[in-house]
Amino acid sequence: MLNVAVIGAGNIGRTHCTVYAGDPLAKLVAVCDIVREKADAFAERFGARAYYSVPDLLRNERLDLVSVTTAGPENGGHHYEPVMQALEAGVHVLCEKPLSNEIAKAREMVRTARAKNLYLGVNLNHRFVPLAERAKRFVTEGALGELCFINMALWIANRNDSAPYFHLRALHPHSIDVMRYFCGDIVRVQAFFKRASHRQIWSNASINMQFANGMVGHLTGSYDMTTRHPFERCEVAGTKGRFVLENVYERLTFYPHDSDETIVLSNPIMGGVASFQDTFKNRIHRFLEQVSARVPREQIEGSGEEALAAQEVIEAAIRSFETGAVVEVPAVS
Ligand SMILES: NC(=O)c1ccc[n+]([C@@H]2O[C@H](COP(=O)([O-])OP(=O)(O)OC[C@H]3O[C@@H](n4cnc5c(N)ncnc54)[C@H](O)[C@@H]3O)[C@@H](O)[C@H]2O)c1
């Protein structure tokens, strides 16, 4: 069993605490927030010890792993410091996305974890669902044939108008990670953004992509929609067939080119994914399993490297929008 602490006692920190408290591979021993009342309330609710500073937490607890669920500018500006402090103390980290809103810091976090031979995972939870795993098998087992294109869409309602590229940096680590999960590295992008007239930020995005394997792809994203109706859709097509994965975990449809019959897999009512919260449960459990099993670092699913690769795509898209050019995406080695 791994000794775990959660750093950042906000909404998402509560979800991480709830998952750890219910997972047989973890013992939630401490929670930490710079706001004393928040740390105290979580400590009481989850039967853990409260800390008000990360160095104090790391000095006083024997931890295997921390979740960093702080937020900050563009929902990632407060991740760097606690992640680096935990890594320096020799503790494995599961960080919320984005690793950092500043790409140089995200790169340094990944470099540091690698240099210290520690696990760094990121909560790229959207793909940790059975239907996404099944869809991935359509790709790896050749049911799609030669891969041709991917169309991805992810939109939610978010009225936060704090920074011009907040929508890109805070939301699209998820969508781009799902695209990379099915189709691999993205090497070139070309982007257009639209600001809804009542907003200060670039709240809509249309991004064209070319993949290392030659595929082409497209992402539509928005913060001006709603989650009342389906909000995520991923379509991957090849020379033999095409699949559509709807609303993260609700339905997967496979359309073979050589048949009139389609295969439809639905999320089962009994024993399926009960709500979006279960994506956190699945993702965190997988990280606990992999850390407990001491898998080689490169086998970590939803790794810091993968999260960084998605962020490199976002930064390239921003440069494309600003310059009007097609932009090369730096490789994450
Ligand atoms: N994976 C997902 O599906 C998903 C969904 C929503 C949000 N998120 C991510 O979750 C993260 C947290 O979001 P939230 O809405 O819970 O934020 P929040 O603002 O509610 O909570 C963050 C907490 O961190 C604390 N904090 C900041 N710096 C700290 C430090 N150095 N040490 C200890 N505590 C510190 C703050 O006081 C605050 O209580 C964000 O990065 C966001 O992008 C992920």
The ligand as an ORCA input file, in Angstrom:
! r2SCAN-3c Opt
* xyz 0 1
  N      -8.700     16.300    -14.969
  C      -9.858     16.942    -14.983
  O     -10.863     16.459    -15.512
  C      -9.948     18.293    -14.336
  C     -11.176     18.966    -14.262
  C     -11.198     20.226    -13.668
  C     -10.019     20.799    -13.165
  N      -8.839     20.108    -13.264
  C      -7.575     20.666    -12.754
  O      -7.538     20.507    -11.344
  C      -6.696     21.512    -10.775
  C      -7.364     22.088     -9.526
  O      -8.568     22.723     -9.878
  P      -9.591     23.221     -8.723
  O     -10.776     23.749     -9.430
  O      -9.756     22.179     -7.701
  O      -8.741     24.448     -8.102
  P      -9.012     25.230     -6.737
  O      -8.547     26.636     -6.962
  O     -10.423     24.989     -6.274
  O      -8.050     24.511     -5.673
  C      -6.673     24.662     -5.673
  C      -6.207     24.672     -4.218
  O      -4.773     24.650     -4.196
  C      -4.338     25.453     -3.106
  N      -2.922     25.787     -3.309
  C      -2.363     26.646     -4.210
  N      -1.012     26.639     -4.096
  C      -0.714     25.736     -3.126
  C       0.512     25.274     -2.588
  N       1.707     25.704     -3.011
  N       0.460     24.362     -1.592
  C      -0.727     23.894     -1.129
  N      -1.921     24.301     -1.611
  C      -1.912     25.206     -2.614
  C      -5.285     26.628     -3.109
  O      -5.311     27.299     -1.866
  C      -6.617     25.916     -3.445
  O      -7.315     25.541     -2.264
  C      -6.406     22.520    -11.903
  O      -5.097     22.319    -12.361
  C      -7.385     22.143    -13.015
  O      -6.850     22.352    -14.302
  C      -8.796     18.866    -13.839
*
